[in-house]
Every structure is written in structure tokens, then in C-alpha cells.
Amino acid sequence: MRAVTILLMLMHLYWFCLGFFLQLGWTPEVINRILGNFNRKAGLFHTLFIPKDLL
């Protein structure tokens, strides 16, 4: 369970710091495609903050 949580946190960090990673050239196209599809289907990265009462 902890590994899944760490993976989700890394995905979140990558998604919201994408501009920084683009400047460094650390953006593999495969990862961008996977996260883009994941965002379209699940909506997990729709907003930076989601209030607890809306969950």
C-alpha cells in the first residue's frame, strides 16, 4: 500500500511541476501520454487541492 501511495505522490509531483521538467528536458513522451490518459479517465490531477468534504 505504501508503494502505491509513493507512486501517486510522484505522479502528482511530476504532473504539477511539468514546466520545470520540460525546461530540464526530463519529459519522456511515454510518461506524458500515460499521465494524460490517466488524467482524462480518472480526473485525479484535475485540481491541485480537493477539499475533504467533496470526496
C-alpha distance matrix in Angstrom:
0.0 3.8 5.4 5.3 6.5 8.8 10.0 10.9 12.6 14.5 15.5 16.8 18.6 20.2 21.3 23.0 24.5 25.8 29.4 28.8 27.3 30.2 32.7 31.2 31.0 27.3 26.7 26.2 27.5 24.8 22.0 24.2 24.8 21.2 20.2 23.5 22.9 19.4 21.1 23.9 22.0 19.2 20.9 17.9 20.0 23.1 23.6 22.5 22.1 21.5 22.7 20.6 23.5 23.4 19.9
3.8 0.0 3.8 5.4 5.1 6.2 8.6 9.9 10.6 12.4 14.3 15.3 16.5 18.4 20.0 21.3 22.4 24.0 27.5 26.6 25.1 28.3 30.5 28.9 29.1 25.4 25.2 25.1 26.8 24.4 21.3 23.5 24.7 21.4 20.1 23.5 23.5 20.1 21.4 24.7 23.2 20.4 21.6 18.2 19.7 23.0 23.1 21.4 21.2 21.1 22.4 20.6 23.9 24.0 20.8
5.4 3.8 0.0 3.8 5.4 5.1 6.1 8.6 9.9 10.6 12.3 14.2 15.3 16.4 18.2 20.2 21.0 22.1 25.6 24.8 22.9 25.9 28.2 26.5 26.3 22.5 22.3 21.9 23.6 21.1 18.2 20.7 21.9 18.5 17.7 21.3 21.3 18.1 19.9 23.1 21.8 19.4 20.8 17.6 18.9 22.4 22.9 21.4 21.9 22.1 24.0 22.6 25.8 25.5 22.3
5.3 5.4 3.8 0.0 3.8 5.5 5.0 6.2 8.6 9.9 10.5 12.3 14.2 15.3 16.4 18.5 19.9 20.8 24.5 24.1 22.4 25.1 27.8 26.4 26.1 22.4 21.5 21.1 22.3 19.7 16.8 18.9 19.7 16.2 15.1 18.6 18.2 14.9 16.6 19.7 18.2 15.7 17.3 14.2 15.9 19.3 20.1 19.0 19.5 19.3 21.4 20.1 23.1 22.4 19.2
6.5 5.1 5.4 3.8 0.0 3.8 5.4 5.1 6.2 8.7 9.9 10.5 12.3 14.3 15.3 16.7 18.2 19.7 23.2 22.8 21.5 24.5 26.9 25.7 25.9 22.3 21.7 22.0 23.3 21.2 17.9 19.5 20.8 17.6 15.8 19.0 19.3 15.7 16.7 20.1 19.0 16.0 16.8 13.3 14.6 18.0 18.1 16.5 16.6 16.7 18.6 17.3 20.7 20.3 17.3
8.8 6.2 5.1 5.5 3.8 0.0 3.8 5.5 5.1 6.2 8.6 9.8 10.5 12.3 14.2 15.6 16.3 17.9 21.3 20.4 18.9 22.1 24.3 22.8 23.1 19.5 19.3 19.7 21.6 19.8 16.4 18.3 20.1 17.2 15.4 18.9 19.7 16.5 17.5 21.1 20.5 17.9 18.4 14.9 15.4 19.0 19.0 17.0 17.7 18.6 20.7 19.9 23.4 23.0 20.4
10.0 8.6 6.1 5.0 5.4 3.8 0.0 3.8 5.4 5.2 6.2 8.6 9.9 10.6 12.2 14.4 15.3 16.1 19.8 19.3 17.4 20.2 22.8 21.4 21.1 17.5 16.8 16.7 18.3 16.3 12.9 15.0 16.5 13.5 12.1 15.7 16.3 13.3 14.8 18.2 17.7 15.5 16.4 13.2 13.7 17.4 18.1 16.7 18.0 18.8 21.4 20.9 24.2 23.2 20.5
10.9 9.9 8.6 6.2 5.1 5.5 3.8 0.0 3.8 5.5 5.0 6.1 8.6 9.9 10.4 12.3 14.1 15.1 18.8 18.8 17.4 20.0 22.7 21.9 21.8 18.4 17.3 17.7 18.7 16.9 13.4 14.6 16.0 13.1 10.8 14.1 14.7 11.4 12.1 15.7 15.2 12.6 13.1 9.6 10.3 14.0 14.5 13.3 14.4 15.0 17.7 17.5 20.7 19.5 17.0
12.6 10.6 9.9 8.6 6.2 5.1 5.4 3.8 0.0 3.8 5.4 5.0 6.1 8.6 9.8 10.7 12.1 13.9 17.2 16.7 15.9 18.9 21.1 20.3 20.8 17.5 17.0 18.1 19.7 18.5 14.8 15.7 17.8 15.4 12.7 15.8 17.2 14.1 14.1 17.9 18.0 15.3 14.9 11.3 11.0 14.5 14.2 12.1 13.2 14.6 17.2 17.2 20.7 20.0 17.9
14.5 12.4 10.6 9.9 8.7 6.2 5.2 5.5 3.8 0.0 3.8 5.4 5.0 6.1 8.5 10.1 10.4 11.8 15.2 14.4 12.9 16.0 18.3 17.1 17.4 14.0 13.7 14.7 16.6 15.7 11.9 13.2 15.7 13.6 11.3 14.7 16.4 13.9 14.3 18.0 18.5 16.5 16.2 13.0 12.1 15.8 15.8 13.8 15.8 17.5 20.4 20.7 24.2 23.2 21.2
15.5 14.3 12.3 10.5 9.9 8.6 6.2 5.0 5.4 3.8 0.0 3.8 5.5 5.2 6.1 8.7 9.9 10.3 14.1 14.2 12.6 15.0 17.8 17.2 16.9 13.7 12.4 13.2 14.4 13.3 9.5 10.3 12.5 10.3 7.7 10.9 12.7 10.2 10.6 14.3 14.9 13.2 12.9 10.1 9.1 12.9 13.6 12.4 14.8 16.2 19.5 20.1 23.3 21.7 19.8
16.8 15.3 14.2 12.3 10.5 9.8 8.6 6.1 5.0 5.4 3.8 0.0 3.8 5.5 5.2 6.2 8.4 9.9 13.2 13.6 13.0 15.4 17.9 17.9 18.2 15.4 14.3 15.8 16.7 16.2 12.4 12.2 14.6 12.9 9.5 11.9 14.0 11.4 10.5 14.3 15.3 13.1 11.8 8.7 7.0 10.5 10.5 8.8 11.1 13.0 16.3 17.3 20.5 19.0 17.5
18.6 16.5 15.3 14.2 12.3 10.5 9.9 8.6 6.1 5.0 5.5 3.8 0.0 3.8 5.5 5.5 5.9 8.2 11.2 10.7 10.4 13.4 15.3 15.0 15.9 13.2 12.9 15.1 16.7 16.7 13.0 12.9 15.9 14.8 11.6 14.0 16.6 14.5 13.6 17.3 18.7 16.7 15.4 12.4 10.2 13.3 12.7 10.3 12.8 15.4 18.5 19.7 23.1 21.9 20.7
20.2 18.4 16.4 15.3 14.3 12.3 10.6 9.9 8.6 6.1 5.2 5.5 3.8 0.0 3.8 5.7 5.2 5.7 9.2 9.1 7.7 10.3 12.9 12.5 12.7 10.0 9.2 11.3 13.0 13.3 9.7 9.4 12.7 12.1 9.3 11.6 14.5 13.2 12.6 16.1 17.8 16.5 15.4 13.0 10.6 13.7 13.9 12.3 15.4 17.8 21.2 22.6 25.8 24.1 22.9
21.3 20.0 18.2 16.4 15.3 14.2 12.2 10.4 9.8 8.5 6.1 5.2 5.5 3.8 0.0 3.8 5.6 5.3 8.9 10.2 9.4 11.0 13.9 14.5 14.4 12.3 10.5 12.5 13.0 13.4 10.0 8.6 11.4 11.1 7.6 9.0 12.2 11.0 9.6 12.9 15.0 13.9 12.3 10.4 7.4 10.3 10.8 10.0 13.4 15.6 19.2 20.9 23.8 21.8 20.8
23.0 21.3 20.2 18.5 16.7 15.6 14.4 12.3 10.7 10.1 8.7 6.2 5.5 5.7 3.8 0.0 3.8 5.6 7.9 9.1 9.8 11.5 13.6 14.7 15.5 13.9 12.8 15.4 16.1 17.0 13.7 12.0 14.9 14.8 11.3 12.1 15.4 14.1 12.0 15.1 17.5 16.0 13.7 11.7 8.3 10.3 9.5 7.8 11.4 14.3 17.7 19.8 22.7 21.0 20.6
24.5 22.4 21.0 19.9 18.2 16.3 15.3 14.1 12.1 10.4 9.9 8.4 5.9 5.2 5.6 3.8 0.0 3.8 5.5 5.5 6.5 8.8 10.4 11.2 12.5 11.1 10.8 14.0 15.4 16.8 13.6 12.3 15.7 16.0 12.9 14.0 17.5 16.6 15.0 18.1 20.5 19.3 17.2 15.2 11.9 14.0 13.3 11.3 14.7 17.8 21.0 23.1 26.1 24.6 24.2
25.8 24.0 22.1 20.8 19.7 17.9 16.1 15.1 13.9 11.8 10.3 9.9 8.2 5.7 5.3 5.6 3.8 0.0 3.8 5.4 5.0 6.0 8.7 9.8 10.1 9.1 7.9 11.1 12.1 13.9 11.2 9.2 12.8 13.8 11.1 11.7 15.4 15.2 13.8 16.5 19.2 18.8 16.9 15.5 12.2 14.2 14.3 13.3 16.9 19.7 23.2 25.3 28.1 26.2 25.6
29.4 27.5 25.6 24.5 23.2 21.3 19.8 18.8 17.2 15.2 14.1 13.2 11.2 9.2 8.9 7.9 5.5 3.8 0.0 3.8 5.5 5.0 6.4 8.8 9.8 10.1 9.6 13.2 14.1 16.6 14.4 12.1 15.5 17.0 14.6 14.6 18.4 18.6 16.8 19.2 22.2 21.9 19.7 18.6 15.0 16.4 16.1 15.0 18.7 21.7 25.1 27.5 30.2 28.4 28.2
28.8 26.6 24.8 24.1 22.8 20.4 19.3 18.8 16.7 14.4 14.2 13.6 10.7 9.1 10.2 9.1 5.5 5.4 3.8 0.0 3.8 5.4 5.3 6.5 8.7 8.8 9.7 13.5 15.3 17.6 15.2 13.8 17.5 18.6 16.3 17.0 20.7 20.5 19.2 21.9 24.6 24.0 22.0 20.4 17.0 18.8 18.2 16.4 19.8 23.1 26.2 28.5 31.5 30.0 29.6
27.3 25.1 22.9 22.4 21.5 18.9 17.4 17.4 15.9 12.9 12.6 13.0 10.4 7.7 9.4 9.8 6.5 5.0 5.5 3.8 0.0 3.8 5.4 5.1 6.0 5.2 6.1 9.8 12.1 14.3 12.0 11.1 14.9 16.0 14.2 15.3 18.8 18.8 18.1 20.8 23.3 22.9 21.5 19.8 16.8 19.1 19.1 17.6 21.1 24.0 27.4 29.3 32.3 30.7 29.9
30.2 28.3 25.9 25.1 24.5 22.1 20.2 20.0 18.9 16.0 15.0 15.4 13.4 10.3 11.0 11.5 8.8 6.0 5.0 5.4 3.8 0.0 3.8 5.4 5.0 6.2 5.9 9.6 10.9 13.9 12.5 10.8 14.2 16.2 14.7 15.0 18.6 19.3 18.4 20.6 23.5 23.6 22.1 21.1 17.9 19.7 20.1 19.1 22.8 25.7 29.2 31.3 34.1 32.2 31.6
32.7 30.5 28.2 27.8 26.9 24.3 22.8 22.7 21.1 18.3 17.8 17.9 15.3 12.9 13.9 13.6 10.4 8.7 6.4 5.3 5.4 3.8 0.0 3.8 5.5 7.8 9.1 12.6 14.3 17.4 16.0 14.6 18.0 19.9 18.4 18.7 22.4 23.0 21.9 24.2 27.1 27.1 25.3 24.2 20.8 22.5 22.4 21.1 24.7 27.8 31.1 33.4 36.3 34.5 34.1
31.2 28.9 26.5 26.4 25.7 22.8 21.4 21.9 20.3 17.1 17.2 17.9 15.0 12.5 14.5 14.7 11.2 9.8 8.8 6.5 5.1 5.4 3.8 0.0 3.8 5.5 8.2 11.5 14.1 16.7 15.3 14.8 18.3 19.8 18.6 19.6 23.0 23.4 22.8 25.4 27.9 27.8 26.4 24.9 21.8 24.0 24.0 22.4 25.9 28.9 32.2 34.1 37.2 35.7 34.9
31.0 29.1 26.3 26.1 25.9 23.1 21.1 21.8 20.8 17.4 16.9 18.2 15.9 12.7 14.4 15.5 12.5 10.1 9.8 8.7 6.0 5.0 5.5 3.8 0.0 3.8 5.7 8.4 10.8 13.7 13.0 12.5 15.7 17.5 16.9 17.8 21.0 21.8 21.7 23.9 26.4 26.6 25.6 24.4 21.6 23.8 24.4 23.3 26.9 29.7 33.1 34.9 38.0 36.1 35.2
27.3 25.4 22.5 22.4 22.3 19.5 17.5 18.4 17.5 14.0 13.7 15.4 13.2 10.0 12.3 13.9 11.1 9.1 10.1 8.8 5.2 6.2 7.8 5.5 3.8 0.0 3.8 6.4 9.6 11.7 10.3 10.6 14.0 15.1 14.5 16.1 19.0 19.4 19.6 22.2 24.3 24.3 23.6 22.0 19.5 22.2 22.8 21.6 25.0 27.6 31.0 32.6 35.7 33.9 32.7
26.7 25.2 22.3 21.5 21.7 19.3 16.8 17.3 17.0 13.7 12.4 14.3 12.9 9.2 10.5 12.8 10.8 7.9 9.6 9.7 6.1 5.9 9.1 8.2 5.7 3.8 0.0 3.8 6.2 8.6 7.3 7.0 10.4 11.9 11.4 12.6 15.6 16.3 16.6 18.8 21.0 21.4 20.8 19.7 17.3 19.8 20.9 20.2 23.8 26.1 29.7 31.2 34.1 32.0 30.8
26.2 25.1 21.9 21.1 22.0 19.7 16.7 17.7 18.1 14.7 13.2 15.8 15.1 11.3 12.5 15.4 14.0 11.1 13.2 13.5 9.8 9.6 12.6 11.5 8.4 6.4 3.8 0.0 3.8 5.5 5.5 6.5 8.9 10.3 11.0 12.4 14.6 15.6 16.7 18.7 20.4 21.2 21.2 20.3 18.5 21.1 22.8 22.4 25.8 27.7 31.4 32.7 35.5 33.3 31.7
27.5 26.8 23.6 22.3 23.3 21.6 18.3 18.7 19.7 16.6 14.4 16.7 16.7 13.0 13.0 16.1 15.4 12.1 14.1 15.3 12.1 10.9 14.3 14.1 10.8 9.6 6.2 3.8 0.0 3.8 5.5 5.1 6.1 8.6 10.0 10.4 12.3 14.1 15.2 16.5 18.4 19.7 19.8 19.6 17.9 20.1 22.3 22.6 26.0 27.6 31.4 32.7 35.3 32.7 31.3
24.8 24.4 21.1 19.7 21.2 19.8 16.3 16.9 18.5 15.7 13.3 16.2 16.7 13.3 13.4 17.0 16.8 13.9 16.6 17.6 14.3 13.9 17.4 16.7 13.7 11.7 8.6 5.5 3.8 0.0 3.8 5.5 5.2 6.2 8.6 9.8 10.7 12.2 14.2 15.5 16.6 18.0 18.8 18.5 17.4 19.9 22.4 22.8 25.9 27.1 30.8 31.8 34.3 31.8 29.9
22.0 21.3 18.2 16.8 17.9 16.4 12.9 13.4 14.8 11.9 9.5 12.4 13.0 9.7 10.0 13.7 13.6 11.2 14.4 15.2 12.0 12.5 16.0 15.3 13.0 10.3 7.3 5.5 5.5 3.8 0.0 3.8 5.4 5.1 6.1 8.4 9.9 10.4 12.1 14.2 15.4 16.0 16.5 15.6 14.4 17.3 19.4 19.4 22.5 23.8 27.5 28.4 31.1 28.8 27.0
24.2 23.5 20.7 18.9 19.5 18.3 15.0 14.6 15.7 13.2 10.3 12.2 12.9 9.4 8.6 12.0 12.3 9.2 12.1 13.8 11.1 10.8 14.6 14.8 12.5 10.6 7.0 6.5 5.1 5.5 3.8 0.0 3.8 5.5 5.3 5.9 8.6 9.8 10.4 12.2 14.2 15.1 14.9 14.6 12.8 15.1 17.4 17.8 21.1 22.6 26.3 27.7 30.2 27.6 26.2
24.8 24.7 21.9 19.7 20.8 20.1 16.5 16.0 17.8 15.7 12.5 14.6 15.9 12.7 11.4 14.9 15.7 12.8 15.5 17.5 14.9 14.2 18.0 18.3 15.7 14.0 10.4 8.9 6.1 5.2 5.4 3.8 0.0 3.8 5.6 5.1 6.2 8.5 9.8 10.6 12.3 14.0 14.5 14.9 13.8 15.7 18.6 19.6 22.7 23.7 27.4 28.6 30.8 28.0 26.4
21.2 21.4 18.5 16.2 17.6 17.2 13.5 13.1 15.4 13.6 10.3 12.9 14.8 12.1 11.1 14.8 16.0 13.8 17.0 18.6 16.0 16.2 19.9 19.8 17.5 15.1 11.9 10.3 8.6 6.2 5.1 5.5 3.8 0.0 3.8 5.5 5.3 6.1 8.6 10.0 10.7 11.8 13.0 12.9 12.6 15.1 17.9 18.8 21.5 22.1 25.7 26.5 28.8 26.1 24.2
20.2 20.1 17.7 15.1 15.8 15.4 12.1 10.8 12.7 11.3 7.7 9.5 11.6 9.3 7.6 11.3 12.9 11.1 14.6 16.3 14.2 14.7 18.4 18.6 16.9 14.5 11.4 11.0 10.0 8.6 6.1 5.3 5.6 3.8 0.0 3.8 5.4 4.9 6.0 8.6 9.9 10.1 10.4 9.8 9.0 11.7 14.3 15.0 17.8 18.6 22.3 23.3 25.7 23.1 21.4
23.5 23.5 21.3 18.6 19.0 18.9 15.7 14.1 15.8 14.7 10.9 11.9 14.0 11.6 9.0 12.1 14.0 11.7 14.6 17.0 15.3 15.0 18.7 19.6 17.8 16.1 12.6 12.4 10.4 9.8 8.4 5.9 5.1 5.5 3.8 0.0 3.8 5.4 5.1 6.3 8.7 10.0 9.7 10.5 9.3 10.8 13.9 15.4 18.3 19.0 22.8 24.2 26.2 23.2 21.9
22.9 23.5 21.3 18.2 19.3 19.7 16.3 14.7 17.2 16.4 12.7 14.0 16.6 14.5 12.2 15.4 17.5 15.4 18.4 20.7 18.8 18.6 22.4 23.0 21.0 19.0 15.6 14.6 12.3 10.7 9.9 8.6 6.2 5.3 5.4 3.8 0.0 3.8 5.4 5.1 6.2 8.4 9.4 10.8 10.9 12.2 15.7 17.6 20.0 20.0 23.6 24.6 26.3 23.2 21.6
19.4 20.1 18.1 14.9 15.7 16.5 13.3 11.4 14.1 13.9 10.2 11.4 14.5 13.2 11.0 14.1 16.6 15.2 18.6 20.5 18.8 19.3 23.0 23.4 21.8 19.4 16.3 15.6 14.1 12.2 10.4 9.8 8.5 6.1 4.9 5.4 3.8 0.0 3.8 5.5 5.3 5.8 7.3 7.7 8.6 10.6 13.9 15.4 17.5 17.3 20.8 21.4 23.3 20.4 18.5
21.1 21.4 19.9 16.6 16.7 17.5 14.8 12.1 14.1 14.3 10.6 10.5 13.6 12.6 9.6 12.0 15.0 13.8 16.8 19.2 18.1 18.4 21.9 22.8 21.7 19.6 16.6 16.7 15.2 14.2 12.1 10.4 9.8 8.6 6.0 5.1 5.4 3.8 0.0 3.8 5.6 5.4 4.7 5.7 5.7 7.0 10.5 12.5 14.7 14.7 18.3 19.5 21.3 18.2 16.9
23.9 24.7 23.1 19.7 20.1 21.1 18.2 15.7 17.9 18.0 14.3 14.3 17.3 16.1 12.9 15.1 18.1 16.5 19.2 21.9 20.8 20.6 24.2 25.4 23.9 22.2 18.8 18.7 16.5 15.5 14.2 12.2 10.6 10.0 8.6 6.3 5.1 5.5 3.8 0.0 3.8 5.9 5.7 8.5 8.9 8.7 12.5 15.2 17.2 16.7 20.2 21.5 22.7 19.3 18.2
22.0 23.2 21.8 18.2 19.0 20.5 17.7 15.2 18.0 18.5 14.9 15.3 18.7 17.8 15.0 17.5 20.5 19.2 22.2 24.6 23.3 23.5 27.1 27.9 26.4 24.3 21.0 20.4 18.4 16.6 15.4 14.2 12.3 10.7 9.9 8.7 6.2 5.3 5.6 3.8 0.0 3.8 6.0 8.5 10.4 10.6 14.3 16.9 18.3 17.2 20.3 20.9 22.0 18.7 17.0
19.2 20.4 19.4 15.7 16.0 17.9 15.5 12.6 15.3 16.5 13.2 13.1 16.7 16.5 13.9 16.0 19.3 18.8 21.9 24.0 22.9 23.6 27.1 27.8 26.6 24.3 21.4 21.2 19.7 18.0 16.0 15.1 14.0 11.8 10.1 10.0 8.4 5.8 5.4 5.9 3.8 0.0 3.8 5.4 8.2 8.9 12.1 14.4 15.3 14.0 17.0 17.4 18.7 15.6 13.6
20.9 21.6 20.8 17.3 16.8 18.4 16.4 13.1 14.9 16.2 12.9 11.8 15.4 15.4 12.3 13.7 17.2 16.9 19.7 22.0 21.5 22.1 25.3 26.4 25.6 23.6 20.8 21.2 19.8 18.8 16.5 14.9 14.5 13.0 10.4 9.7 9.4 7.3 4.7 5.7 6.0 3.8 0.0 3.8 5.6 5.2 8.6 11.2 12.4 11.4 14.7 15.8 17.1 13.9 12.7
17.9 18.2 17.6 14.2 13.3 14.9 13.2 9.6 11.3 13.0 10.1 8.7 12.4 13.0 10.4 11.7 15.2 15.5 18.6 20.4 19.8 21.1 24.2 24.9 24.4 22.0 19.7 20.3 19.6 18.5 15.6 14.6 14.9 12.9 9.8 10.5 10.8 7.7 5.7 8.5 8.5 5.4 3.8 0.0 3.8 5.7 7.8 9.3 10.3 9.7 13.1 13.9 16.0 13.3 11.6
20.0 19.7 18.9 15.9 14.6 15.4 13.7 10.3 11.0 12.1 9.1 7.0 10.2 10.6 7.4 8.3 11.9 12.2 15.0 17.0 16.8 17.9 20.8 21.8 21.6 19.5 17.3 18.5 17.9 17.4 14.4 12.8 13.8 12.6 9.0 9.3 10.9 8.6 5.7 8.9 10.4 8.2 5.6 3.8 0.0 3.8 5.6 6.9 9.2 9.8 13.6 15.3 17.5 15.0 14.0
23.1 23.0 22.4 19.3 18.0 19.0 17.4 14.0 14.5 15.8 12.9 10.5 13.3 13.7 10.3 10.3 14.0 14.2 16.4 18.8 19.1 19.7 22.5 24.0 23.8 22.2 19.8 21.1 20.1 19.9 17.3 15.1 15.7 15.1 11.7 10.8 12.2 10.6 7.0 8.7 10.6 8.9 5.2 5.7 3.8 0.0 3.8 7.0 8.9 9.1 12.8 15.0 16.5 13.6 13.5
23.6 23.1 22.9 20.1 18.1 19.0 18.1 14.5 14.2 15.8 13.6 10.5 12.7 13.9 10.8 9.5 13.3 14.3 16.1 18.2 19.1 20.1 22.4 24.0 24.4 22.8 20.9 22.8 22.3 22.4 19.4 17.4 18.6 17.9 14.3 13.9 15.7 13.9 10.5 12.5 14.3 12.1 8.6 7.8 5.6 3.8 0.0 3.8 5.6 6.7 10.3 13.1 14.9 12.5 13.0
22.5 21.4 21.4 19.0 16.5 17.0 16.7 13.3 12.1 13.8 12.4 8.8 10.3 12.3 10.0 7.8 11.3 13.3 15.0 16.4 17.6 19.1 21.1 22.4 23.3 21.6 20.2 22.4 22.6 22.8 19.4 17.8 19.6 18.8 15.0 15.4 17.6 15.4 12.5 15.2 16.9 14.4 11.2 9.3 6.9 7.0 3.8 0.0 3.8 6.8 10.1 12.8 15.3 13.7 14.0
22.1 21.2 21.9 19.5 16.6 17.7 18.0 14.4 13.2 15.8 14.8 11.1 12.8 15.4 13.4 11.4 14.7 16.9 18.7 19.8 21.1 22.8 24.7 25.9 26.9 25.0 23.8 25.8 26.0 25.9 22.5 21.1 22.7 21.5 17.8 18.3 20.0 17.5 14.7 17.2 18.3 15.3 12.4 10.3 9.2 8.9 5.6 3.8 0.0 3.8 6.5 9.3 11.8 10.8 11.4
21.5 21.1 22.1 19.3 16.7 18.6 18.8 15.0 14.6 17.5 16.2 13.0 15.4 17.8 15.6 14.3 17.8 19.7 21.7 23.1 24.0 25.7 27.8 28.9 29.7 27.6 26.1 27.7 27.6 27.1 23.8 22.6 23.7 22.1 18.6 19.0 20.0 17.3 14.7 16.7 17.2 14.0 11.4 9.7 9.8 9.1 6.7 6.8 3.8 0.0 3.8 6.4 8.5 7.0 7.7
22.7 22.4 24.0 21.4 18.6 20.7 21.4 17.7 17.2 20.4 19.5 16.3 18.5 21.2 19.2 17.7 21.0 23.2 25.1 26.2 27.4 29.2 31.1 32.2 33.1 31.0 29.7 31.4 31.4 30.8 27.5 26.3 27.4 25.7 22.3 22.8 23.6 20.8 18.3 20.2 20.3 17.0 14.7 13.1 13.6 12.8 10.3 10.1 6.5 3.8 0.0 3.8 5.5 5.6 7.2
20.6 20.6 22.6 20.1 17.3 19.9 20.9 17.5 17.2 20.7 20.1 17.3 19.7 22.6 20.9 19.8 23.1 25.3 27.5 28.5 29.3 31.3 33.4 34.1 34.9 32.6 31.2 32.7 32.7 31.8 28.4 27.7 28.6 26.5 23.3 24.2 24.6 21.4 19.5 21.5 20.9 17.4 15.8 13.9 15.3 15.0 13.1 12.8 9.3 6.4 3.8 0.0 3.8 5.4 5.5
23.5 23.9 25.8 23.1 20.7 23.4 24.2 20.7 20.7 24.2 23.3 20.5 23.1 25.8 23.8 22.7 26.1 28.1 30.2 31.5 32.3 34.1 36.3 37.2 38.0 35.7 34.1 35.5 35.3 34.3 31.1 30.2 30.8 28.8 25.7 26.2 26.3 23.3 21.3 22.7 22.0 18.7 17.1 16.0 17.5 16.5 14.9 15.3 11.8 8.5 5.5 3.8 0.0 3.8 5.6
23.4 24.0 25.5 22.4 20.3 23.0 23.2 19.5 20.0 23.2 21.7 19.0 21.9 24.1 21.8 21.0 24.6 26.2 28.4 30.0 30.7 32.2 34.5 35.7 36.1 33.9 32.0 33.3 32.7 31.8 28.8 27.6 28.0 26.1 23.1 23.2 23.2 20.4 18.2 19.3 18.7 15.6 13.9 13.3 15.0 13.6 12.5 13.7 10.8 7.0 5.6 5.4 3.8 0.0 3.8
19.9 20.8 22.3 19.2 17.3 20.4 20.5 17.0 17.9 21.2 19.8 17.5 20.7 22.9 20.8 20.6 24.2 25.6 28.2 29.6 29.9 31.6 34.1 34.9 35.2 32.7 30.8 31.7 31.3 29.9 27.0 26.2 26.4 24.2 21.4 21.9 21.6 18.5 16.9 18.2 17.0 13.6 12.7 11.6 14.0 13.5 13.0 14.0 11.4 7.7 7.2 5.5 5.6 3.8 0.0
